[in-house]
Amino acid sequence: MRFPSKEIVEQLRKEYPAGTRVELTRMDDVQAPPIGTKGTVKGVDDTASIMVAWDNGSGLNVVYGEDSCRKLDAVIVTCYGDTKVWDSRKDAIEFYLRAMAGSEGSEHERYSKIYVELSLGMPTATDEE
């Protein structure tokens, strides 16, 4: 096996920093998590393998040139002091749009603030001032 260049390793480290949410799209291993399994990137090693803590408990790396994963458009939302990671910005926006429609007063204002922040593309949204 030929190792990737330092440039490739650095590019992957920039593209997949720790904390990035990913979804498995291909892995050729008998112990591989099912395709579609989601996880959180722990880092990229010197062989350009993406180290992932899979949501199902698996710790297999996404091996450069063999396996693949895709980045999720994840967002972090804090509402009423509870923080949740959404793997899909679109799903979070739709949820808070429905929440706005079904609420009024200060609750409506909370949901509206989160909805606007998500719609503006912010990586985190909160109902706090």
OpenMM code with the backbone's topology and positions (N, CA, C; nanometers):
from openmm import Vec3, app, unit

residues = "MET ARG PHE PRO SER LYS GLU ILE VAL GLU GLN LEU ARG LYS GLU TYR PRO ALA GLY THR ARG VAL GLU LEU THR ARG MET ASP ASP VAL GLN ALA PRO PRO ILE GLY THR LYS GLY THR VAL LYS GLY VAL ASP ASP THR ALA SER ILE MET VAL ALA TRP ASP ASN GLY SER GLY LEU ASN VAL VAL TYR GLY GLU ASP SER CYS ARG LYS LEU ASP ALA VAL ILE VAL THR CYS TYR GLY ASP THR LYS VAL TRP ASP SER ARG LYS ASP ALA ILE GLU PHE TYR LEU ARG ALA MET ALA GLY SER GLU GLY SER GLU HIS GLU ARG TYR SER LYS ILE TYR VAL GLU LEU SER LEU GLY MET PRO THR ALA THR ASP GLU GLU".split()
positions = [
    Vec3(0.0845, -0.1191, 0.0000),
    Vec3(0.0000, 0.0000, 0.0000),
    Vec3(0.0881, 0.1242, 0.0000),
    Vec3(0.0545, 0.2168, -0.0845),
    Vec3(0.1274, 0.3424, -0.0933),
    Vec3(0.0562, 0.4459, -0.0071),
    Vec3(0.1329, 0.5162, 0.0762),
    Vec3(0.0732, 0.6150, 0.1650),
    Vec3(0.0465, 0.7453, 0.0913),
    Vec3(-0.0621, 0.8145, 0.1258),
    Vec3(-0.0924, 0.9430, 0.0628),
    Vec3(0.0089, 1.0492, 0.1050),
    Vec3(0.0193, 1.1522, 0.0239),
    Vec3(0.1134, 1.2612, 0.0519),
    Vec3(0.0695, 1.3414, 0.1742),
    Vec3(0.1634, 1.4169, 0.2284),
    Vec3(0.1327, 1.5039, 0.3423),
    Vec3(0.0256, 1.6056, 0.3051),
    Vec3(0.0260, 1.6494, 0.1791),
    Vec3(-0.0724, 1.7473, 0.1325),
    Vec3(-0.2135, 1.6890, 0.1386),
    Vec3(-0.2265, 1.5637, 0.0978),
    Vec3(-0.3581, 1.4989, 0.1024),
    Vec3(-0.4041, 1.4836, 0.2466),
    Vec3(-0.3130, 1.4417, 0.3336),
    Vec3(-0.3469, 1.4263, 0.4757),
    Vec3(-0.3940, 1.5594, 0.5330),
    Vec3(-0.3215, 1.6666, 0.5048),
    Vec3(-0.3586, 1.7989, 0.5569),
    Vec3(-0.4925, 1.8459, 0.5010),
    Vec3(-0.5169, 1.8193, 0.3726),
    Vec3(-0.6452, 1.8574, 0.3120),
    Vec3(-0.7605, 1.7850, 0.3809),
    Vec3(-0.7437, 1.6555, 0.4053),
    Vec3(-0.8491, 1.5796, 0.4733),
    Vec3(-0.8691, 1.6286, 0.6162),
    Vec3(-0.7611, 1.6672, 0.6832),
    Vec3(-0.7740, 1.7194, 0.8199),
    Vec3(-0.8521, 1.8508, 0.8215),
    Vec3(-0.8359, 1.9303, 0.7164),
    Vec3(-0.9128, 2.0554, 0.7072),
    Vec3(-1.0589, 2.0266, 0.6737),
    Vec3(-1.0799, 1.9289, 0.5861),
    Vec3(-1.2161, 1.8967, 0.5415),
    Vec3(-1.2968, 1.8212, 0.6473),
    Vec3(-1.2273, 1.7409, 0.7302),
    Vec3(-1.2939, 1.6590, 0.8313),
    Vec3(-1.2350, 1.6840, 0.9703),
    Vec3(-1.2527, 1.8048, 1.0236),
    Vec3(-1.2002, 1.8309, 1.1586),
    Vec3(-1.2784, 1.7501, 1.2628),
    Vec3(-1.2167, 1.7310, 1.3781),
    Vec3(-1.2835, 1.6600, 1.4875),
    Vec3(-1.4185, 1.7254, 1.5142),
    Vec3(-1.5195, 1.6420, 1.5335),
    Vec3(-1.6546, 1.6913, 1.5601),
    Vec3(-1.7451, 1.6899, 1.4385),
    Vec3(-1.6870, 1.6758, 1.3176),
    Vec3(-1.7668, 1.6714, 1.1952),
    Vec3(-1.8540, 1.5459, 1.1958),
    Vec3(-1.9794, 1.5611, 1.1581),
    Vec3(-2.0701, 1.4466, 1.1483),
    Vec3(-2.0626, 1.3900, 1.0065),
    Vec3(-2.0549, 1.2565, 0.9965),
    Vec3(-2.0440, 1.1888, 0.8678),
    Vec3(-2.1409, 1.0713, 0.8612),
    Vec3(-2.1632, 1.0254, 0.7382),
    Vec3(-2.2450, 0.9069, 0.7134),
    Vec3(-2.1641, 0.8117, 0.6264),
    Vec3(-2.1587, 0.6855, 0.6635),
    Vec3(-2.0835, 0.5850, 0.5892),
    Vec3(-2.1517, 0.5552, 0.4562),
    Vec3(-2.0741, 0.5606, 0.3466),
    Vec3(-2.1291, 0.5301, 0.2145),
    Vec3(-2.0681, 0.4037, 0.1541),
    Vec3(-1.9461, 0.3660, 0.1996),
    Vec3(-1.8835, 0.2426, 0.1509),
    Vec3(-1.7743, 0.1996, 0.2480),
    Vec3(-1.7734, 0.0712, 0.2831),
    Vec3(-1.6652, 0.0165, 0.3646),
    Vec3(-1.6554, -0.1326, 0.3350),
    Vec3(-1.5387, -0.1749, 0.2917),
    Vec3(-1.5152, -0.3139, 0.2553),
    Vec3(-1.4475, -0.3854, 0.3715),
    Vec3(-1.5278, -0.4240, 0.4704),
    Vec3(-1.4768, -0.4922, 0.5894),
    Vec3(-1.5899, -0.5782, 0.6441),
    Vec3(-1.5588, -0.7010, 0.6833),
    Vec3(-1.6636, -0.7906, 0.7335),
    Vec3(-1.7278, -0.7375, 0.8617),
    Vec3(-1.6561, -0.6544, 0.9359),
    Vec3(-1.7106, -0.5979, 1.0595),
    Vec3(-1.7579, -0.4536, 1.0413),
    Vec3(-1.7728, -0.4113, 0.9173),
    Vec3(-1.8119, -0.2732, 0.8890),
    Vec3(-1.9512, -0.2427, 0.9431),
    Vec3(-1.9705, -0.1205, 0.9902),
    Vec3(-2.1063, -0.0781, 1.0251),
    Vec3(-2.1921, -0.0781, 0.8980),
    Vec3(-2.3220, -0.0889, 0.9108),
    Vec3(-2.4082, -0.0843, 0.7926),
    Vec3(-2.3939, 0.0489, 0.7175),
    Vec3(-2.4052, 0.0419, 0.5863),
    Vec3(-2.4052, 0.1639, 0.5056),
    Vec3(-2.5174, 0.2533, 0.5575),
    Vec3(-2.4880, 0.3816, 0.5705),
    Vec3(-2.5862, 0.4757, 0.6239),
    Vec3(-2.5652, 0.5054, 0.7717),
    Vec3(-2.4763, 0.4279, 0.8373),
    Vec3(-2.4469, 0.4544, 0.9781),
    Vec3(-2.3820, 0.5921, 0.9901),
    Vec3(-2.4216, 0.6657, 1.0925),
    Vec3(-2.3679, 0.8002, 1.1144),
    Vec3(-2.2703, 0.7981, 1.2302),
    Vec3(-2.1789, 0.8953, 1.2279),
    Vec3(-2.0805, 0.9024, 1.3347),
    Vec3(-2.0161, 1.0392, 1.3420),
    Vec3(-1.9274, 1.0544, 1.4401),
    Vec3(-1.8583, 1.1803, 1.4643),
    Vec3(-1.7085, 1.1594, 1.4443),
    Vec3(-1.6485, 1.2451, 1.3620),
    Vec3(-1.5055, 1.2358, 1.3332),
    Vec3(-1.4251, 1.2688, 1.4584),
    Vec3(-1.3253, 1.1819, 1.4861),
    Vec3(-1.2321, 1.2056, 1.5969),
    Vec3(-1.1039, 1.2699, 1.5461),
    Vec3(-1.0740, 1.2509, 1.4172),
    Vec3(-0.9532, 1.3073, 1.3583),
    Vec3(-0.9168, 1.2322, 1.2318),
    Vec3(-0.8042, 1.2726, 1.1721),
    Vec3(-0.7498, 1.2066, 1.0533),
    Vec3(-0.6070, 1.1661, 1.0872),
    Vec3(-0.5753, 1.0372, 1.0675),
    Vec3(-0.4409, 0.9912, 1.1038),
    Vec3(-0.3406, 1.0177, 0.9908),
    Vec3(-0.2153, 0.9783, 1.0117),
    Vec3(-0.1084, 1.0070, 0.9156),
    Vec3(-0.1195, 0.9277, 0.7859),
    Vec3(-0.2090, 0.8285, 0.7805),
    Vec3(-0.2317, 0.7543, 0.6564),
    Vec3(-0.3556, 0.8066, 0.5836),
    Vec3(-0.4106, 0.9176, 0.6303),
    Vec3(-0.5292, 0.9841, 0.5739),
    Vec3(-0.6580, 0.9077, 0.6023),
    Vec3(-0.6536, 0.8129, 0.6951),
    Vec3(-0.7769, 0.7454, 0.7361),
    Vec3(-0.8544, 0.8371, 0.8302),
    Vec3(-0.9850, 0.8439, 0.8097),
    Vec3(-1.0704, 0.9259, 0.8948),
    Vec3(-1.1133, 0.8403, 1.0135),
    Vec3(-1.0766, 0.8845, 1.1328),
    Vec3(-1.1101, 0.8119, 1.2556),
    Vec3(-1.2478, 0.8587, 1.3015),
    Vec3(-1.3407, 0.7633, 1.3137),
    Vec3(-1.4802, 0.7969, 1.3420),
    Vec3(-1.5313, 0.7181, 1.4622),
    Vec3(-1.6038, 0.7861, 1.5484),
    Vec3(-1.6796, 0.7196, 1.6550),
    Vec3(-1.8206, 0.7015, 1.5992),
    Vec3(-1.8493, 0.5814, 1.5504),
    Vec3(-1.9790, 0.5550, 1.4893),
    Vec3(-2.0872, 0.5497, 1.5959),
    Vec3(-2.2060, 0.5961, 1.5610),
    Vec3(-2.3177, 0.6006, 1.6560),
    Vec3(-2.3569, 0.4621, 1.7080),
    Vec3(-2.3233, 0.3566, 1.6341),
    Vec3(-2.3571, 0.2207, 1.6782),
    Vec3(-2.2476, 0.1597, 1.7660),
    Vec3(-2.1442, 0.2385, 1.7984),
    Vec3(-2.0378, 0.1907, 1.8863),
    Vec3(-1.9137, 0.1416, 1.8145),
    Vec3(-1.9198, 0.1238, 1.6844),
    Vec3(-1.8035, 0.0786, 1.6084),
    Vec3(-1.6957, 0.1864, 1.6075),
    Vec3(-1.5718, 0.1433, 1.5938),
    Vec3(-1.4611, 0.2385, 1.5892),
    Vec3(-1.3756, 0.2221, 1.4653),
    Vec3(-1.4267, 0.1506, 1.3628),
    Vec3(-1.3475, 0.1300, 1.2416),
    Vec3(-1.3255, 0.2617, 1.1678),
    Vec3(-1.2025, 0.2796, 1.1186),
    Vec3(-1.1680, 0.3999, 1.0432),
    Vec3(-1.2187, 0.3905, 0.8998),
    Vec3(-1.2398, 0.5062, 0.8389),
    Vec3(-1.2694, 0.5147, 0.6967),
    Vec3(-1.1333, 0.5228, 0.6277),
    Vec3(-1.0915, 0.4128, 0.5647),
    Vec3(-0.9574, 0.4008, 0.5083),
    Vec3(-0.9489, 0.4759, 0.3760),
    Vec3(-0.8485, 0.5633, 0.3663),
    Vec3(-0.8279, 0.6445, 0.2464),
    Vec3(-0.8089, 0.5542, 0.1239),
    Vec3(-0.8831, 0.5823, 0.0177),
    Vec3(-0.8714, 0.5079, -0.1068),
    Vec3(-0.9483, 0.3769, -0.1103),
    Vec3(-1.0049, 0.3348, 0.0022),
    Vec3(-1.0788, 0.2086, 0.0093),
    Vec3(-1.2253, 0.2305, 0.0457),
    Vec3(-1.2473, 0.3068, 0.1514),
    Vec3(-1.3810, 0.3299, 0.2052),
    Vec3(-1.4228, 0.4736, 0.1753),
    Vec3(-1.5486, 0.5047, 0.2023),
    Vec3(-1.5909, 0.6437, 0.1838),
    Vec3(-1.7046, 0.6796, 0.2793),
    Vec3(-1.7113, 0.8086, 0.3056),
    Vec3(-1.8187, 0.8645, 0.3870),
    Vec3(-1.8502, 1.0025, 0.3316),
    Vec3(-1.9636, 1.0558, 0.3730),
    Vec3(-1.9989, 1.1916, 0.3299),
    Vec3(-2.0249, 1.2767, 0.4527),
    Vec3(-1.9902, 1.4036, 0.4390),
    Vec3(-2.0158, 1.4978, 0.5474),
    Vec3(-2.1648, 1.5272, 0.5543),
    Vec3(-2.2140, 1.5395, 0.6756),
    Vec3(-2.3533, 1.5780, 0.6962),
    Vec3(-2.3594, 1.7276, 0.7236),
    Vec3(-2.4690, 1.7899, 0.6871),
    Vec3(-2.4892, 1.9332, 0.7130),
    Vec3(-2.5461, 1.9479, 0.8537),
    Vec3(-2.4646, 1.9096, 0.9509),
    Vec3(-2.5092, 1.9068, 1.0905),
    Vec3(-2.5123, 2.0467, 1.1514),
    Vec3(-2.6069, 2.0664, 1.2414),
    Vec3(-2.6180, 2.1919, 1.3165),
    Vec3(-2.6446, 2.1584, 1.4629),
    Vec3(-2.6060, 2.2502, 1.5486),
    Vec3(-2.6285, 2.2336, 1.6924),
    Vec3(-2.7315, 2.3365, 1.7350),
    Vec3(-2.8382, 2.2900, 1.7984),
    Vec3(-2.9459, 2.3790, 1.8419),
    Vec3(-2.9637, 2.3667, 1.9928),
    Vec3(-2.9681, 2.4822, 2.0593),
    Vec3(-2.9986, 2.4856, 2.2020),
    Vec3(-3.1319, 2.5559, 2.2195),
    Vec3(-3.2274, 2.4853, 2.2793),
    Vec3(-3.3609, 2.5395, 2.3024),
    Vec3(-3.4058, 2.4985, 2.4421),
    Vec3(-3.4489, 2.5949, 2.5207),
    Vec3(-3.4887, 2.5700, 2.6596),
    Vec3(-3.3769, 2.4999, 2.7381),
    Vec3(-3.2519, 2.5349, 2.7076),
    Vec3(-3.1372, 2.4800, 2.7791),
    Vec3(-3.0946, 2.3406, 2.7356),
    Vec3(-3.1668, 2.2809, 2.6426),
    Vec3(-3.1348, 2.1466, 2.5942),
    Vec3(-3.0636, 2.1584, 2.4597),
    Vec3(-2.9452, 2.0989, 2.4478),
    Vec3(-2.8681, 2.1060, 2.3241),
    Vec3(-2.8819, 1.9758, 2.2469),
    Vec3(-2.9115, 1.9891, 2.1169),
    Vec3(-2.9292, 1.8731, 2.0298),
    Vec3(-2.8492, 1.8935, 1.9019),
    Vec3(-2.7838, 1.7866, 1.8558),
    Vec3(-2.7158, 1.7892, 1.7264),
    Vec3(-2.8113, 1.7317, 1.6228),
    Vec3(-2.8402, 1.8125, 1.5228),
    Vec3(-2.9229, 1.7686, 1.4102),
    Vec3(-2.8281, 1.7307, 1.2968),
    Vec3(-2.8437, 1.6130, 1.2378),
    Vec3(-2.7585, 1.5713, 1.1267),
    Vec3(-2.7985, 1.6372, 0.9956),
    Vec3(-2.9124, 1.7036, 0.9943),
    Vec3(-2.9613, 1.7692, 0.8733),
    Vec3(-3.0140, 1.9081, 0.9075),
    Vec3(-2.9509, 2.0097, 0.8497),
    Vec3(-2.9993, 2.1473, 0.8683),
    Vec3(-3.1429, 2.1581, 0.8183),
    Vec3(-3.1708, 2.0954, 0.7036),
    Vec3(-3.3050, 2.1013, 0.6445),
    Vec3(-3.4100, 2.0482, 0.7424),
    Vec3(-3.3810, 1.9346, 0.8064),
    Vec3(-3.4759, 1.8775, 0.9025),
    Vec3(-3.4966, 1.9700, 1.0219),
    Vec3(-3.3887, 2.0320, 1.0691),
    Vec3(-3.3993, 2.1239, 1.1833),
    Vec3(-3.4835, 2.2457, 1.1456),
    Vec3(-3.4597, 2.2997, 1.0271),
    Vec3(-3.5367, 2.4162, 0.9815),
    Vec3(-3.6854, 2.3807, 0.9720),
    Vec3(-3.7156, 2.2660, 0.9130),
    Vec3(-3.8558, 2.2245, 0.9004),
    Vec3(-3.9204, 2.2053, 1.0375),
    Vec3(-3.8468, 2.1471, 1.1316),
    Vec3(-3.8994, 2.1255, 1.2663),
    Vec3(-3.9338, 2.2586, 1.3327),
    Vec3(-3.8408, 2.3549, 1.3270),
    Vec3(-3.8653, 2.4824, 1.3946),
    Vec3(-3.9675, 2.5682, 1.3207),
    Vec3(-3.9839, 2.5491, 1.1916),
    Vec3(-4.0911, 2.6173, 1.1194),
    Vec3(-4.2270, 2.5658, 1.1681),
    Vec3(-4.2395, 2.4344, 1.1821),
    Vec3(-4.3645, 2.3769, 1.2345),
    Vec3(-4.3877, 2.4200, 1.3793),
    Vec3(-4.2798, 2.4254, 1.4585),
    Vec3(-4.2918, 2.4683, 1.5982),
    Vec3(-4.3397, 2.6128, 1.6057),
    Vec3(-4.2886, 2.6984, 1.5160),
    Vec3(-4.3335, 2.8385, 1.5122),
    Vec3(-4.4825, 2.8455, 1.4812),
    Vec3(-4.5252, 2.7659, 1.3831),
    Vec3(-4.6653, 2.7696, 1.3401),
    Vec3(-4.7597, 2.7242, 1.4507),
    Vec3(-4.7118, 2.6379, 1.5394),
    Vec3(-4.7970, 2.5852, 1.6449),
    Vec3(-4.7770, 2.6509, 1.7798),
    Vec3(-4.7161, 2.7683, 1.7802),
    Vec3(-4.6902, 2.8343, 1.9091),
    Vec3(-4.7257, 2.9819, 1.9001),
    Vec3(-4.7224, 3.0467, 2.0143),
    Vec3(-4.7489, 3.1912, 2.0184),
    Vec3(-4.6704, 3.2526, 2.1336),
    Vec3(-4.6673, 3.3839, 2.1364),
    Vec3(-4.6018, 3.4560, 2.2454),
    Vec3(-4.4524, 3.4304, 2.2525),
    Vec3(-4.4013, 3.4168, 2.3751),
    Vec3(-4.2566, 3.4024, 2.3950),
    Vec3(-4.2036, 3.2713, 2.3361),
    Vec3(-4.2866, 3.1680, 2.3359),
    Vec3(-4.2441, 3.0416, 2.2758),
    Vec3(-4.2244, 3.0588, 2.1252),
    Vec3(-4.3167, 3.1302, 2.0607),
    Vec3(-4.3052, 3.1588, 1.9178),
    Vec3(-4.1777, 3.2380, 1.8901),
    Vec3(-4.1461, 3.3342, 1.9765),
    Vec3(-4.0242, 3.4139, 1.9595),
    Vec3(-3.8993, 3.3269, 1.9696),
    Vec3(-3.8971, 3.2329, 2.0637),
    Vec3(-3.7827, 3.1413, 2.0788),
    Vec3(-3.7609, 3.0623, 1.9497),
    Vec3(-3.8686, 3.0006, 1.9016),
    Vec3(-3.8588, 2.9181, 1.7820),
    Vec3(-3.8227, 3.0023, 1.6593),
    Vec3(-3.8743, 3.1236, 1.6523),
    Vec3(-3.8434, 3.2128, 1.5403),
    Vec3(-3.6952, 3.2473, 1.5372),
    Vec3(-3.6374, 3.2743, 1.6543),
    Vec3(-3.4950, 3.3084, 1.6616),
    Vec3(-3.4101, 3.1921, 1.6098),
    Vec3(-3.4420, 3.0721, 1.6537),
    Vec3(-3.3680, 2.9542, 1.6084),
    Vec3(-3.3859, 2.9346, 1.4582),
    Vec3(-3.5097, 2.9471, 1.4103),
    Vec3(-3.5390, 2.9303, 1.2681),
    Vec3(-3.4571, 3.0273, 1.1832),
    Vec3(-3.4520, 3.1527, 1.2230),
    Vec3(-3.3774, 3.2538, 1.1473),
    Vec3(-3.2285, 3.2202, 1.1460),
    Vec3(-3.1727, 3.1843, 1.2614),
    Vec3(-3.0298, 3.1525, 1.2681),
    Vec3(-2.9959, 3.0327, 1.1800),
    Vec3(-3.0806, 2.9308, 1.1805),
    Vec3(-3.0579, 2.8149, 1.0944),
    Vec3(-3.0686, 2.8531, 0.9470),
    Vec3(-3.1680, 2.9342, 0.9138),
    Vec3(-3.1887, 2.9762, 0.7751),
    Vec3(-3.0736, 3.0611, 0.7230),
    Vec3(-3.0066, 3.1329, 0.8130),
    Vec3(-2.8916, 3.2153, 0.7743),
    Vec3(-2.7637, 3.1327, 0.7588),
    Vec3(-2.7723, 3.0033, 0.7876),
    Vec3(-2.6568, 2.9161, 0.7698),
    Vec3(-2.5625, 2.9077, 0.8880),
    Vec3(-2.6061, 2.9578, 1.0027),
    Vec3(-2.5198, 2.9532, 1.1205),
    Vec3(-2.5013, 2.8078, 1.1649),
    Vec3(-2.3805, 2.7695, 1.2106),
    Vec3(-2.3560, 2.6311, 1.2528),
    Vec3(-2.4222, 2.5950, 1.3851),
    Vec3(-2.4534, 2.6970, 1.4652),
    Vec3(-2.5244, 2.6758, 1.5912),
    Vec3(-2.6384, 2.7756, 1.5997),
    Vec3(-2.7454, 2.7348, 1.6657),
    Vec3(-2.8601, 2.8233, 1.6860),
    Vec3(-2.9071, 2.8062, 1.8297),
    Vec3(-2.9536, 2.9156, 1.8874),
    Vec3(-2.9984, 2.9104, 2.0260),
    Vec3(-3.1169, 3.0029, 2.0467),
    Vec3(-3.1979, 2.9712, 2.1470),
    Vec3(-3.3103, 3.0576, 2.1823),
    Vec3(-3.2690, 3.1614, 2.2855),
    Vec3(-3.1430, 3.1567, 2.3275),
    Vec3(-3.0945, 3.2510, 2.4285),
    Vec3(-3.0559, 3.3832, 2.3641),
    Vec3(-3.0641, 3.4886, 2.4435),
    Vec3(-3.0289, 3.6229, 2.3937),
    Vec3(-2.8809, 3.6393, 2.3781),
] * unit.nanometer
topology = app.Topology()
chain = topology.addChain("A")
for resn in residues:
    res = topology.addResidue(resn, chain)
    for name in ("N", "CA", "C"):
        topology.addAtom(name, app.Element.getBySymbol(name[0]), res)
